[in-house]
Amino acid sequence: LYYNSILMKIAIGSDHAGYLLKEKIKDFLLSKGYQVVDVGTNSTESTDYPIFAREVALAVQRGEVQQGILICGTGIGMCITANKFKGVYAALCTNEYMARVSRQHNNANILCLGGRVLGDVLAISIVEAWLSADFEGGRHERRVNLIKSVEDSKP
């Protein structure tokens, strides 16, 4: 499950509503040998989620990290913001199945979670499922390429 964790670098970010869950997920990732780039926030003091979504999305887009995890109250705002960046495929997941399939079928490179929606145990289980899944390619490759063609289209 964690055979490549030593080499994998993951960016993680949250707003105030996701801060406590971010810290628990970060501890989990570090315990499994992942390299973690924490872009903040660093407290439960109110802040704006797009700031942190931008930092994680840019790190993924630039190839500075292989994957990212974003946490806000529901995960929705983080997901919307991250998906504005070309080459970023953020998935809001509320269970392990969604997490696995977001990697296997959609090649998601950012996992979004809701700190006010998920309990700690379920959130860690979702992270585990997401990290253990790989993109399957095949018919899914064609569909992901169609997403990329939409992303590349000019208005």
NUBA-657515 format. One record per residue (C-alpha): y negated, x, z; residue in three letters. Coordinates in steps of 0.1 Angstrom, whole numbers, plus 2048, in hexadecimal, padded with zeros to 3 digits. Example, Ala and Ser with C-alpha at 12.3 -4.5 7.8 and 13.67 -1.06 7.14 Angstrom:
residues 2
+-----+-----+-----+-----+
:   y :   x :   z : res :
+-----+-----+-----+-----+
: 82D : 87B : 84E : ALA :
: 80B : 889 : 847 : SER :
+-----+-----+-----+-----+
This chain:
residues 155
+-----+-----+-----+-----+
:   y :   x :   z : res :
+-----+-----+-----+-----+
: 800 : 800 : 800 : LEU :
: 7E7 : 81B : 809 : TYR :
: 7F5 : 838 : 7F4 : TYR :
: 7D3 : 83E : 7E3 : ASN :
: 7BD : 837 : 800 : SER :
: 7B4 : 85C : 806 : ILE :
: 7A5 : 85E : 7E4 : LEU :
: 794 : 83C : 7E3 : MET :
: 770 : 838 : 7EC : LYS :
: 764 : 816 : 7F5 : ILE :
: 740 : 80B : 7F9 : ALA :
: 73A : 7F0 : 813 : ILE :
: 71B : 7DC : 81B : GLY :
: 710 : 7BD : 82E : SER :
: 6F2 : 7AA : 83A : ASP :
: 6EE : 79F : 85E : HIS :
: 707 : 782 : 85B : ALA :
: 722 : 79A : 84F : GLY :
: 71A : 7B8 : 865 : TYR :
: 735 : 7B3 : 880 : LEU :
: 750 : 7AD : 866 : LEU :
: 744 : 7CA : 851 : LYS :
: 749 : 7E1 : 86F : GLU :
: 76C : 7D4 : 875 : LYS :
: 776 : 7D8 : 850 : ILE :
: 766 : 7FB : 850 : LYS :
: 77B : 806 : 86E : ASP :
: 79A : 7F7 : 85D : PHE :
: 793 : 80A : 83C : LEU :
: 78C : 82B : 84F : LEU :
: 7AD : 827 : 863 : SER :
: 7BF : 824 : 841 : LYS :
: 7B0 : 844 : 833 : GLY :
: 796 : 835 : 81C : TYR :
: 775 : 846 : 817 : GLN :
: 75A : 82D : 820 : VAL :
: 736 : 82D : 815 : VAL :
: 723 : 815 : 82C : ASP :
: 702 : 80A : 81C : VAL :
: 6F8 : 7F4 : 83A : GLY :
: 6EC : 7DF : 84A : THR :
: 6F0 : 7EF : 86C : ASN :
: 6EA : 7D2 : 884 : SER :
: 6E9 : 7AC : 887 : THR :
: 6C4 : 7AB : 882 : GLU :
: 6BA : 794 : 866 : SER :
: 6B9 : 7A5 : 843 : THR :
: 6BC : 79C : 81F : ASP :
: 6DF : 79E : 80F : TYR :
: 6D3 : 7A7 : 7EB : PRO :
: 6C8 : 7C9 : 7F8 : ILE :
: 6EB : 7D2 : 802 : PHE :
: 6FC : 7C1 : 7E5 : ALA :
: 6E7 : 7D6 : 7CE : ARG :
: 6F0 : 7F7 : 7DF : GLU :
: 716 : 7F0 : 7DD : VAL :
: 714 : 7E3 : 7BA : ALA :
: 701 : 802 : 7AE : LEU :
: 71A : 819 : 7BF : ALA :
: 736 : 807 : 7AC : VAL :
: 723 : 806 : 78C : GLN :
: 71B : 82B : 78D : ARG :
: 73F : 834 : 796 : GLY :
: 735 : 843 : 7B7 : GLU :
: 750 : 82D : 7C7 : VAL :
: 76F : 81D : 7B9 : GLN :
: 76A : 7FB : 7CB : GLN :
: 752 : 7E8 : 7E1 : GLY :
: 753 : 7CF : 7FD : ILE :
: 735 : 7B8 : 804 : LEU :
: 732 : 7A0 : 822 : ILE :
: 717 : 786 : 829 : CYS :
: 719 : 764 : 83A : GLY :
: 72D : 753 : 81F : THR :
: 732 : 770 : 806 : GLY :
: 721 : 75A : 7EB : ILE :
: 6FF : 76B : 7EA : GLY :
: 70F : 78E : 7EA : MET :
: 726 : 783 : 7CD : CYS :
: 70A : 774 : 7B8 : ILE :
: 6F5 : 793 : 7BD : THR :
: 710 : 7AD : 7B6 : ALA :
: 71A : 79B : 796 : ASN :
: 6F8 : 7A1 : 787 : LYS :
: 701 : 7C5 : 782 : PHE :
: 712 : 7CF : 761 : LYS :
: 736 : 7DB : 767 : GLY :
: 738 : 7CB : 789 : VAL :
: 752 : 7B0 : 78F : TYR :
: 74D : 7A2 : 7B1 : ALA :
: 765 : 787 : 7BF : ALA :
: 760 : 771 : 7DC : LEU :
: 782 : 76D : 7ED : CYS :
: 78B : 757 : 80A : THR :
: 7B1 : 75E : 80B : ASN :
: 7CA : 779 : 802 : GLU :
: 7D5 : 768 : 7E1 : TYR :
: 7B1 : 767 : 7D4 : MET :
: 7AD : 78C : 7DD : ALA :
: 7CD : 797 : 7CC : ARG :
: 7C6 : 783 : 7AC : VAL :
: 7A2 : 78E : 7AA : SER :
: 7B0 : 7B1 : 7A6 : ARG :
: 7CF : 7A9 : 791 : GLN :
: 7BF : 791 : 779 : HIS :
: 799 : 798 : 77A : ASN :
: 798 : 7BD : 783 : ASN :
: 77E : 7B5 : 79E : ALA :
: 76E : 7D5 : 7AC : ASN :
: 75A : 7C5 : 7C8 : ILE :
: 769 : 7AE : 7E2 : LEU :
: 751 : 795 : 7F2 : CYS :
: 758 : 785 : 814 : LEU :
: 747 : 76C : 82B : GLY :
: 741 : 779 : 84E : GLY :
: 73A : 755 : 85A : ARG :
: 758 : 747 : 847 : VAL :
: 775 : 75E : 84E : LEU :
: 784 : 76A : 86F : GLY :
: 78A : 78F : 873 : ASP :
: 7AF : 78E : 86F : VAL :
: 7AE : 77A : 84F : LEU :
: 792 : 790 : 841 : ALA :
: 7A6 : 7B0 : 847 : ILE :
: 7C4 : 79F : 837 : SER :
: 7AF : 797 : 818 : ILE :
: 7A3 : 7BA : 816 : VAL :
: 7C7 : 7C7 : 818 : GLU :
: 7D2 : 7B0 : 7FD : ALA :
: 7B5 : 7BA : 7E7 : TRP :
: 7BA : 7DF : 7EB : LEU :
: 7DF : 7DD : 7E5 : SER :
: 7DC : 7CB : 7C4 : ALA :
: 7D7 : 7DB : 7A2 : ASP :
: 7CA : 7CE : 781 : PHE :
: 7E7 : 7C2 : 76C : GLU :
: 7D7 : 7C5 : 74A : GLY :
: 7E9 : 7B3 : 72E : GLY :
: 7DC : 790 : 727 : ARG :
: 7C3 : 796 : 744 : HIS :
: 7B4 : 7B4 : 732 : GLU :
: 7AA : 79E : 715 : ARG :
: 799 : 786 : 72D : ARG :
: 787 : 7A1 : 740 : VAL :
: 77C : 7AF : 71E : ASN :
: 76E : 78D : 716 : LEU :
: 75A : 78E : 736 : ILE :
: 74D : 7B0 : 72C : LYS :
: 742 : 7A3 : 70A : SER :
: 72E : 787 : 71B : VAL :
: 71E : 7A2 : 731 : GLU :
: 715 : 7B6 : 712 : ASP :
: 707 : 799 : 6FE : SER :
: 6E2 : 798 : 6F8 : LYS :
: 6CE : 778 : 700 : PRO :
+-----+-----+-----+-----+
